[in-house]
Amino acid sequence: MVLMSFYTKADVKQYIRDIRLLLTESVEEMTDDRALGIIEDYVFSQERSSSCSFRDNTALIERLFLSLRCEMDILQPFIDDKSISEIMVNGPDSIFVEREGVIAQVPLSFDSVEDLQELIRRIAGRVHREINELNPIVDARLSDGSRVNAVYGNIALNGPILTIRKFPERVMTMGDFIRNGTVSLECARALNALVRCGYNCFVSGGTSSGKTTMLNVLAQLIPPGERVIVIEDSAELQINQIRNIVRMECRSPNTSGRGRVDMTHLVRASLRMRPDRIIVGEVRGGEVFDMINAMNTGHSGSLSTGHANSIPGMLKRLEAMFMQAVDFPVDAIRAQISEGIDIMIHMSRMRDGSRRVVEIAELTEVRDGQILTNCLYRADCGMTGNRLIHREKLEIGDIDDRENLSI
């Protein structure tokens, strides 16, 4: 979209109001061609249209169409662009997008702070969440599953902030991971074996390292006959092969501060649902206590993710989150983590924007106050261990199931 130089923001807002008054039918029920025709007739009926360039008139028509017809206003073209993975709005006049790992600013802006805030409120409202000056931060999702984070203008110094993480339309498979270099074939075989045999796996990594995508890929390897409980802050995972599945999402409190349902509530509720496996989208706080307890009480094959720079760093963060929930001695916490989590999988984002599994390690025991790990895979040297010492004594070299890897 091009920028308008002749029409001011005040003009655009007035034109939008005028067009809405002209409409005799619902905007939602109107076809795109019909809406575009009404907008064009209106614009070319204005005296000013004859004195400005074709480029400005075309830009105005496109801007009015997006405002009236598109769910995401001026961001809709970026939502529709399959090559864009992230949209970052830093106030009404600063919009960036990430395309194939490269971030660039785009020459677009919202007409006002109020327009951007209204878009954020609409997004939050669609998933029954609120954002205002009393609740200035919200996590939400779009109808296509894209992840949304928004921060209101009263705490963001450069205006309301909106960040949208898009996910591919087609669900990625382990075969896709092999083809794009995220995992090697031997690593994929190992992960396939670990999930199918019911090991509790935890995916760690930094921001935008591919943790959620990896979790989704691992979930696809779960045998279809099992009962799976999925718990997320905002629903993102796409698990299609499991028929016996329960999906739960956190809920924010209402304006009076009531009705909040957090991850801890949902993890506890899941234990009464006869799960074969529990998938927790991301642990961020005290819910790790209930998740580890579930892993230690017969619920094998659980999957989850967390933010960290390394596997040792993730273990330290889990200890800290555990302490938020209960006042346990640190040695007891480490023992619980070591017994509950079998496998740690660490993801990293490379300088070229690609994502890779850089390490897989098994938690073995606690010795001298430290959780010991047995490295099974490193990206630079391949498989480093030939067996898993827990339940199945599984020989990784024996796994060669191309069909289940979707290669």
BANULUM-473034 format. One record per residue (C-alpha): residue in three letters; x, z, y. Coordinates in nm, 2 decimals. Layout:
REM BANULUM-473034
  resn       x       z       y
   ALA       X       Z       Y
...
***
This chain:
REM BANULUM-473034
  resn       x       z       y
   MET    0.00    0.00    0.00
   VAL    0.12   -0.08    0.35
   LEU    0.11    0.15    0.65
   MET   -0.14    0.09    0.93
   SER    0.01    0.07    1.28
   PHE   -0.30   -0.04    1.48
   TYR   -0.56    0.21    1.35
   THR   -0.50    0.58    1.41
   LYS   -0.58    0.86    1.17
   ALA   -0.88    0.95    1.39
   ASP   -1.01    0.60    1.35
   VAL   -0.99    0.62    0.97
   LYS   -1.17    0.95    0.96
   GLN   -1.45    0.82    1.19
   TYR   -1.48    0.50    0.98
   ILE   -1.51    0.70    0.66
   ARG   -1.80    0.91    0.82
   ASP   -1.97    0.59    0.94
   ILE   -1.95    0.42    0.60
   ARG   -2.09    0.72    0.42
   LEU   -2.39    0.71    0.66
   LEU   -2.44    0.34    0.58
   LEU   -2.45    0.39    0.21
   THR   -2.80    0.39    0.07
   GLU   -2.69    0.45   -0.29
   SER   -2.47    0.71   -0.46
   VAL   -2.10    0.63   -0.43
   GLU   -2.06    0.73   -0.80
   GLU   -2.33    0.48   -0.91
   MET   -2.19    0.19   -0.70
   THR   -1.96   -0.07   -0.85
   ASP   -1.61   -0.12   -0.71
   ASP   -1.71   -0.47   -0.59
   ARG   -2.02   -0.34   -0.41
   ALA   -1.82   -0.06   -0.24
   LEU   -1.55   -0.30   -0.14
   GLY   -1.80   -0.54    0.01
   ILE   -1.96   -0.27    0.22
   ILE   -1.63   -0.16    0.35
   GLU   -1.51   -0.51    0.44
   ASP   -1.84   -0.59    0.62
   TYR   -1.81   -0.27    0.82
   VAL   -1.44   -0.32    0.91
   PHE   -1.49   -0.69    1.02
   SER   -1.80   -0.59    1.22
   GLN   -1.59   -0.37    1.45
   GLU   -1.47   -0.53    1.77
   ARG   -1.12   -0.39    1.72
   SER   -1.07   -0.58    1.40
   SER   -1.04   -0.91    1.58
   SER   -0.76   -0.79    1.79
   CYS   -0.54   -0.66    1.52
   SER   -0.34   -0.83    1.24
   PHE   -0.46   -0.93    0.90
   ARG   -0.21   -0.68    0.76
   ASP   -0.36   -0.39    0.95
   ASN   -0.72   -0.48    0.85
   THR   -0.62   -0.52    0.49
   ALA   -0.44   -0.18    0.49
   LEU   -0.74   -0.02    0.65
   ILE   -0.98   -0.16    0.40
   GLU   -0.76   -0.04    0.11
   ARG   -0.73    0.31    0.27
   LEU   -1.11    0.34    0.32
   PHE   -1.17    0.22   -0.04
   LEU   -0.93    0.48   -0.18
   SER   -1.09    0.76    0.03
   LEU   -1.45    0.67   -0.08
   ARG   -1.40    0.56   -0.44
   CYS   -1.09    0.71   -0.60
   GLU   -1.07    1.05   -0.76
   MET   -0.71    1.11   -0.62
   ASP   -0.75    0.95   -0.28
   ILE   -0.43    0.78   -0.17
   LEU   -0.25    0.91   -0.48
   GLN   -0.47    0.70   -0.71
   PRO   -0.23    0.40   -0.73
   PHE    0.05    0.63   -0.84
   ILE   -0.18    0.79   -1.10
   ASP   -0.26    0.44   -1.23
   ASP    0.10    0.33   -1.24
   LYS    0.23    0.39   -1.59
   SER    0.59    0.38   -1.49
   ILE    0.56    0.69   -1.27
   SER    0.61    1.03   -1.44
   GLU    0.59    1.27   -1.15
   ILE    0.41    1.28   -0.81
   MET    0.54    1.53   -0.55
   VAL    0.35    1.59   -0.22
   ASN    0.54    1.80    0.02
   GLY    0.28    1.83    0.29
   PRO    0.06    1.55    0.42
   ASP    0.34    1.33    0.55
   SER    0.59    1.36    0.27
   ILE    0.52    1.20   -0.07
   PHE    0.77    1.13   -0.35
   VAL    0.74    0.98   -0.69
   GLU    0.97    0.98   -1.00
   ARG    0.99    0.64   -1.17
   GLU    1.22    0.61   -1.48
   GLY    1.41    0.92   -1.38
   VAL    1.47    0.81   -1.02
   ILE    1.30    1.00   -0.73
   ALA    1.20    0.80   -0.42
   GLN    0.99    0.86   -0.11
   VAL    0.69    0.64   -0.06
   PRO    0.56    0.52    0.28
   LEU    0.23    0.69    0.27
   SER    0.07    1.00    0.42
   PHE   -0.26    1.18    0.42
   ASP   -0.46    1.16    0.74
   SER   -0.45    1.54    0.79
   VAL   -0.36    1.87    0.63
   GLU   -0.73    1.92    0.57
   ASP   -0.76    1.60    0.36
   LEU   -0.47    1.71    0.14
   GLN   -0.62    2.06    0.10
   GLU   -0.96    1.91    0.02
   LEU   -0.80    1.70   -0.26
   ILE   -0.63    2.01   -0.40
   ARG   -0.96    2.20   -0.40
   ARG   -1.14    1.92   -0.58
   ILE   -0.87    1.91   -0.85
   ALA   -0.89    2.29   -0.90
   GLY   -1.27    2.29   -0.90
   ARG   -1.29    2.03   -1.18
   VAL   -1.13    2.28   -1.42
   HIS   -1.32    2.58   -1.27
   ARG   -1.03    2.72   -1.08
   GLU   -1.00    2.82   -0.71
   ILE   -0.74    2.78   -0.45
   ASN   -0.77    2.94   -0.10
   GLU   -0.58    3.16    0.13
   LEU   -0.64    3.46   -0.10
   ASN   -0.54    3.27   -0.42
   PRO   -0.28    3.03   -0.28
   ILE   -0.13    2.90   -0.61
   VAL   -0.31    2.72   -0.89
   ASP   -0.22    2.54   -1.21
   ALA   -0.47    2.28   -1.32
   ARG   -0.50    1.94   -1.49
   LEU   -0.65    1.60   -1.43
   SER   -0.90    1.43   -1.64
   ASP   -0.63    1.23   -1.81
   GLY   -0.44    1.55   -1.91
   SER   -0.18    1.53   -1.63
   ARG   -0.04    1.87   -1.53
   VAL   -0.10    1.99   -1.17
   ASN    0.05    2.26   -0.96
   ALA   -0.06    2.33   -0.61
   VAL    0.04    2.57   -0.34
   TYR   -0.18    2.63   -0.03
   GLY   -0.05    2.58    0.32
   ASN   -0.05    2.95    0.41
   ILE    0.25    3.02    0.20
   ALA    0.41    2.67    0.20
   LEU    0.59    2.63    0.53
   ASN    0.58    2.25    0.53
   GLY    0.21    2.23    0.44
   PRO    0.01    2.22    0.12
   ILE    0.22    2.13   -0.18
   LEU    0.09    1.93   -0.47
   THR    0.29    1.84   -0.78
   ILE    0.15    1.62   -1.06
   ARG    0.33    1.58   -1.40
   LYS    0.20    1.28   -1.58
   PHE    0.21    1.23   -1.95
   PRO    0.22    0.90   -2.15
   GLU   -0.12    0.75   -2.24
   ARG    0.00    0.70   -2.60
   VAL    0.10    1.02   -2.78
   MET    0.47    1.01   -2.85
   THR    0.58    1.05   -3.22
   MET    0.90    1.15   -3.38
   GLY    0.97    0.79   -3.44
   ASP    0.96    0.73   -3.06
   PHE    1.20    1.01   -3.01
   ILE    1.44    0.85   -3.26
   ARG    1.42    0.51   -3.09
   ASN    1.47    0.64   -2.74
   GLY    1.76    0.87   -2.84
   THR    1.59    1.21   -2.79
   VAL    1.68    1.30   -3.15
   SER    1.90    1.15   -3.42
   LEU    1.75    1.05   -3.75
   GLU    1.91    1.34   -3.93
   CYS    1.78    1.58   -3.66
   ALA    1.43    1.44   -3.70
   ARG    1.44    1.49   -4.07
   ALA    1.54    1.85   -4.02
   LEU    1.26    1.91   -3.77
   ASN    1.01    1.75   -4.00
   ALA    1.11    1.98   -4.28
   LEU    1.11    2.29   -4.07
   VAL    0.75    2.23   -3.94
   ARG    0.60    2.12   -4.27
   CYS    0.75    2.43   -4.45
   GLY    0.61    2.67   -4.20
   TYR    0.90    2.79   -4.00
   ASN    0.83    2.96   -3.66
   CYS    0.99    2.73   -3.41
   PHE    1.05    2.79   -3.04
   VAL    1.14    2.51   -2.80
   SER    1.35    2.60   -2.49
   GLY    1.48    2.40   -2.20
   GLY    1.50    2.36   -1.83
   THR    1.23    2.21   -1.60
   SER    1.13    1.86   -1.70
   SER    1.35    1.86   -2.01
   GLY    1.07    1.75   -2.24
   LYS    0.96    2.08   -2.39
   THR    0.59    2.01   -2.39
   THR    0.64    1.66   -2.53
   MET    0.86    1.80   -2.81
   LEU    0.59    2.06   -2.88
   ASN    0.33    1.79   -2.91
   VAL    0.55    1.59   -3.14
   LEU    0.62    1.89   -3.36
   ALA    0.25    1.97   -3.38
   GLN    0.19    1.62   -3.52
   LEU    0.40    1.71   -3.82
   ILE    0.16    2.00   -3.92
   PRO   -0.02    1.92   -4.25
   PRO   -0.37    1.81   -4.16
   GLY   -0.55    2.05   -4.39
   GLU   -0.44    2.36   -4.19
   ARG   -0.63    2.56   -3.93
   VAL   -0.46    2.55   -3.60
   ILE   -0.52    2.77   -3.29
   VAL   -0.39    2.61   -2.96
   ILE   -0.34    2.84   -2.66
   GLU   -0.24    2.69   -2.32
   ASP   -0.24    2.79   -1.96
   SER   -0.37    2.44   -1.87
   ALA   -0.47    2.21   -2.16
   GLU   -0.20    1.95   -2.21
   LEU   -0.13    1.90   -2.58
   GLN   -0.27    1.61   -2.77
   ILE   -0.32    1.70   -3.14
   ASN   -0.54    1.44   -3.31
   GLN   -0.46    1.47   -3.68
   ILE   -0.59    1.83   -3.72
   ARG   -0.96    1.85   -3.78
   ASN   -0.98    2.23   -3.81
   ILE   -0.85    2.31   -3.46
   VAL   -0.95    2.56   -3.19
   ARG   -0.83    2.50   -2.84
   MET   -0.83    2.77   -2.58
   GLU   -0.73    2.77   -2.21
   CYS   -0.66    3.05   -1.97
   ARG   -0.91    3.12   -1.69
   SER   -0.84    3.24   -1.34
   PRO   -1.04    3.53   -1.18
   ASN   -1.34    3.44   -0.95
   THR   -1.35    3.53   -0.58
   SER   -1.43    3.89   -0.66
   GLY   -1.13    3.92   -0.89
   ARG   -1.33    3.92   -1.22
   GLY   -1.34    3.70   -1.52
   ARG   -0.96    3.65   -1.56
   VAL   -0.86    3.55   -1.92
   ASP   -0.48    3.53   -1.96
   MET   -0.25    3.43   -2.24
   THR   -0.24    3.78   -2.38
   HIS   -0.61    3.79   -2.42
   LEU   -0.61    3.45   -2.60
   VAL   -0.32    3.53   -2.83
   ARG   -0.50    3.85   -2.94
   ALA   -0.83    3.67   -2.99
   SER   -0.66    3.40   -3.20
   LEU   -0.54    3.66   -3.46
   ARG   -0.91    3.72   -3.55
   MET   -0.98    3.35   -3.61
   ARG   -0.80    3.31   -3.94
   PRO   -0.53    3.09   -3.82
   ASP   -0.27    2.91   -4.04
   ARG   -0.07    2.83   -3.73
   ILE   -0.08    2.94   -3.37
   ILE    0.06    2.71   -3.09
   VAL    0.13    2.87   -2.76
   GLY    0.19    2.61   -2.49
   GLU    0.44    2.82   -2.29
   VAL    0.53    3.19   -2.28
   ARG    0.60    3.33   -1.94
   GLY    0.54    3.70   -1.96
   GLY    0.39    3.99   -2.16
   GLU    0.21    3.76   -2.40
   VAL    0.53    3.72   -2.59
   PHE    0.47    4.07   -2.73
   ASP    0.15    3.96   -2.91
   MET    0.30    3.62   -3.01
   ILE    0.60    3.78   -3.17
   ASN    0.38    4.04   -3.34
   ALA    0.17    3.75   -3.48
   MET    0.48    3.58   -3.61
   ASN    0.59    3.91   -3.78
   THR    0.25    3.96   -3.95
   GLY    0.22    3.66   -4.18
   HIS    0.13    3.39   -3.93
   SER    0.41    3.14   -4.01
   GLY    0.45    2.80   -3.87
   SER    0.38    2.90   -3.51
   LEU    0.52    2.69   -3.22
   SER    0.58    2.77   -2.86
   THR    0.80    2.69   -2.56
   GLY    0.99    2.86   -2.28
   HIS    1.21    2.79   -1.98
   ALA    1.58    2.86   -2.02
   ASN    1.92    2.69   -1.98
   SER    2.04    2.76   -2.33
   ILE    1.94    2.92   -2.66
   PRO    2.12    3.25   -2.58
   GLY    1.96    3.24   -2.23
   MET    1.62    3.20   -2.39
   LEU    1.67    3.50   -2.61
   LYS    1.76    3.71   -2.31
   ARG    1.45    3.59   -2.13
   LEU    1.23    3.67   -2.44
   GLU    1.38    4.02   -2.43
   ALA    1.29    4.06   -2.07
   MET    0.94    3.93   -2.12
   PHE    0.89    4.16   -2.41
   MET    0.99    4.46   -2.19
   GLN    0.72    4.36   -1.94
   ALA    0.45    4.43   -2.21
   VAL    0.58    4.74   -2.39
   ASP    0.84    5.01   -2.34
   PHE    1.04    4.96   -2.66
   PRO    1.41    5.02   -2.72
   VAL    1.60    4.70   -2.66
   ASP    1.74    4.71   -3.02
   ALA    1.39    4.72   -3.16
   ILE    1.29    4.43   -2.93
   ARG    1.58    4.22   -3.06
   ALA    1.49    4.30   -3.42
   GLN    1.13    4.19   -3.36
   ILE    1.24    3.86   -3.20
   SER    1.49    3.79   -3.47
   GLU    1.24    3.85   -3.75
   GLY    0.96    3.66   -3.57
   ILE    1.13    3.34   -3.46
   ASP    1.31    3.14   -3.73
   ILE    1.43    2.84   -3.53
   MET    1.53    2.77   -3.17
   ILE    1.53    2.41   -3.05
   HIS    1.69    2.35   -2.71
   MET    1.61    2.04   -2.50
   SER    1.80    1.91   -2.20
   ARG    1.76    1.65   -1.94
   MET    2.06    1.42   -1.90
   ARG    2.20    1.28   -1.58
   ASP    2.04    0.94   -1.64
   GLY    1.69    1.10   -1.67
   SER    1.67    1.09   -2.05
   ARG    1.58    1.39   -2.26
   ARG    1.76    1.50   -2.57
   VAL    1.76    1.78   -2.83
   VAL    2.10    1.93   -2.78
   GLU    2.09    2.21   -3.03
   ILE    1.89    2.36   -3.31
   ALA    1.98    2.71   -3.42
   GLU    1.85    2.96   -3.68
   LEU    1.81    3.33   -3.59
   THR    1.97    3.52   -3.87
   GLU    2.00    3.89   -3.79
   VAL    2.08    4.16   -3.53
   ARG    2.43    4.29   -3.55
   ASP    2.61    4.52   -3.30
   GLY    2.31    4.49   -3.06
   GLN    2.32    4.11   -3.05
   ILE    2.09    3.85   -3.21
   LEU    2.31    3.62   -3.42
   THR    2.23    3.26   -3.46
   ASN    2.34    3.00   -3.72
   CYS    2.38    2.65   -3.55
   LEU    2.21    2.38   -3.76
   TYR    2.25    2.09   -3.52
   ARG    2.44    1.99   -3.21
   ALA    2.39    1.66   -3.04
   ASP    2.77    1.59   -3.02
   CYS    2.85    1.67   -3.38
   GLY    2.52    1.63   -3.58
   MET    2.41    1.87   -3.86
   THR    2.65    2.17   -3.87
   GLY    2.47    2.37   -4.14
   ASN    2.35    2.25   -4.48
   ARG    2.08    2.51   -4.55
   LEU    1.83    2.75   -4.40
   ILE    1.87    3.10   -4.53
   HIS    1.50    3.22   -4.49
   ARG    1.20    3.15   -4.71
   GLU    1.24    2.82   -4.88
   LYS    1.62    2.78   -4.91
   LEU    1.55    2.43   -4.80
   GLU    1.82    2.17   -4.84
   ILE    1.81    1.96   -4.52
   GLY    1.99    1.67   -4.69
   ASP    1.70    1.63   -4.93
   ILE    1.45    1.54   -4.66
   ASP    1.40    1.17   -4.61
   ASP    1.03    1.11   -4.52
   ARG    1.01    0.81   -4.30
   GLU    0.63    0.79   -4.32
   ASN    0.58    1.14   -4.19
   LEU    0.83    1.08   -3.91
   SER    0.63    0.78   -3.80
   ILE    0.93    0.55   -3.79
***
